[in-house]
Amino acid sequence: DIVIDSVGDRRDGDTVYYHATTLKIALIILATKTLLGGEQETFHVFAWKYMPDKKALKNSGATSAEVIVAFSTYAAFEPDWGINDPYVMMYQPVRAVLAGPVYANKVAILKI
């Protein structure tokens, strides 16, 4: 993974997830250490347990993704049941259990 920039530190018991987004949004996440779900996503944050490749992003519909934000958090995530593509499922897409912001302990922007 090629890290563009990072902030914060991992903490005991947190989990790392990967979020595909634009560079502009990634820089906001980096500055605030907070991820926000949009209205289209019913304000849930969507992520992956394993860093997706370009094919998984395309097949999942994340066609506007420019970078990956790796983040560690204590927030609870559950499987994203809206995705059934077998290739995409290898990367284990997830969504935050609760709608609203997800606060990160460590954030890193990675090249796709």
Residue pairs with C-beta under 8 A, 6 or more apart in sequence:
1 51
1 70
1 110
1 111
2 110
2 111
3 108
3 109
3 110
4 67
4 108
4 109
4 110
4 111
5 30
5 108
5 109
6 30
6 106
6 107
6 108
6 109
7 30
7 33
7 106
7 107
7 108
8 33
8 72
8 104
8 105
8 106
8 107
9 105
9 106
10 16
10 72
10 105
10 106
11 72
11 74
11 105
13 74
14 72
14 73
14 74
14 105
14 106
15 72
15 73
15 74
15 77
16 70
16 71
16 72
17 47
17 48
17 49
17 70
17 71
17 72
17 73
17 77
17 94
18 47
18 48
18 49
18 50
18 51
18 52
18 68
18 69
18 70
18 71
18 110
19 29
19 35
19 45
19 46
19 47
19 48
19 68
19 69
19 71
20 48
20 52
20 57
20 62
20 65
20 67
20 68
20 69
20 112
21 29
21 65
21 66
21 67
21 68
21 69
22 64
22 65
22 66
22 67
23 66
23 67
23 109
26 66
26 67
26 69
26 109
27 109
29 35
29 69
29 71
29 104
29 107
30 69
30 107
30 109
33 71
33 103
33 104
33 105
33 107
34 101
34 102
34 103
34 104
35 45
35 47
35 69
35 71
35 101
35 102
35 104
36 43
36 45
36 101
36 102
37 43
37 44
37 45
37 46
37 96
37 99
37 100
41 95
42 99
43 99
43 100
44 95
44 96
44 98
44 99
45 75
45 95
45 96
45 101
45 102
46 80
46 93
46 94
46 95
46 96
47 71
47 77
47 93
47 94
47 95
47 96
48 56
48 91
48 92
48 93
48 94
49 77
49 91
49 92
49 93
49 94
50 90
50 91
50 92
51 68
51 70
51 91
51 110
52 60
52 62
52 68
52 88
52 91
52 93
53 91
53 112
54 112
55 87
56 87
56 88
56 90
56 91
57 63
57 65
57 112
59 85
59 87
59 88
60 83
60 85
60 88
60 93
65 112
66 112
67 109
67 110
67 111
67 112
68 109
68 110
68 111
68 112
69 107
69 108
69 109
69 110
70 106
70 107
70 108
70 109
70 110
71 102
71 104
71 105
71 106
71 107
71 108
72 104
72 105
72 106
73 102
73 103
73 104
73 105
74 105
75 96
75 97
75 98
75 102
75 103
76 96
76 97
76 98
77 94
77 95
77 96
77 97
78 94
78 95
78 97
79 92
79 93
79 94
79 95
80 93
80 94
80 95
83 89
83 93
96 102
